[in-house]
Amino acid sequence: MPTGPSIAGEDLRSVMQRVPSPVTVVTAAGRSEARGATIGSLTSVSLDPPLVSFNVEKDSQMHAVLAKASHFAVHLLADRQSELCQHFAVPDQSGPDQLAAVTYHTDTHGTPILESAPAVLQCHWHEAFAAGDHDIVVGRVTQLEERDEARPLLYYDQDYRSVSAPADSHSTG
């Protein structure tokens, strides 16, 4: 139950643009359709058991597919793949149209696995939690594949970015 004054969602968005976010594409196969979505909220939840989470908008087509899927794949993207990210961010595109434009194979659960992703986490549905206009989806990582060590794609200040040199470290005497 909220206490105190409320802030506008746009005000929160403006501040959160200062926080770099990983950019991934999540794919899944429901009963009637396979599809993917660009997700900017991936986080590691637990190492034992190995769990990851991300947020998905309740009104999205991806939410409906994930709700019927037992498995999904999280594709970590390289800094050179912003066009792939933009492709899976188009809201009204059908699943078949999304997948026709990319090279992929399906795993034993029918989940599309994108060939170009530098790393893929294959997950079994673990749990979901309602969180406002989104659900927090938690998956148990059952397989992972590291294909290359490309620099990751990030979203920061309304644009796609790359990781640059390490920040200066300062010792405190």
Secondary structure by P-SEA (a helix, b strand, c coil): ccccbbbbaaaaaaaaccbbbbbbbbbbccccccbbbbbcbbbbcccccbbbbbbbbcccaaaaaaaaccbbbbbbbccccaaaaaaaacccccaaaaaaacccccccccbbbbccccbbbbbccccccccccccbbbbcccbbbbccccbbbbbcccbbbbbccccbbbbcc
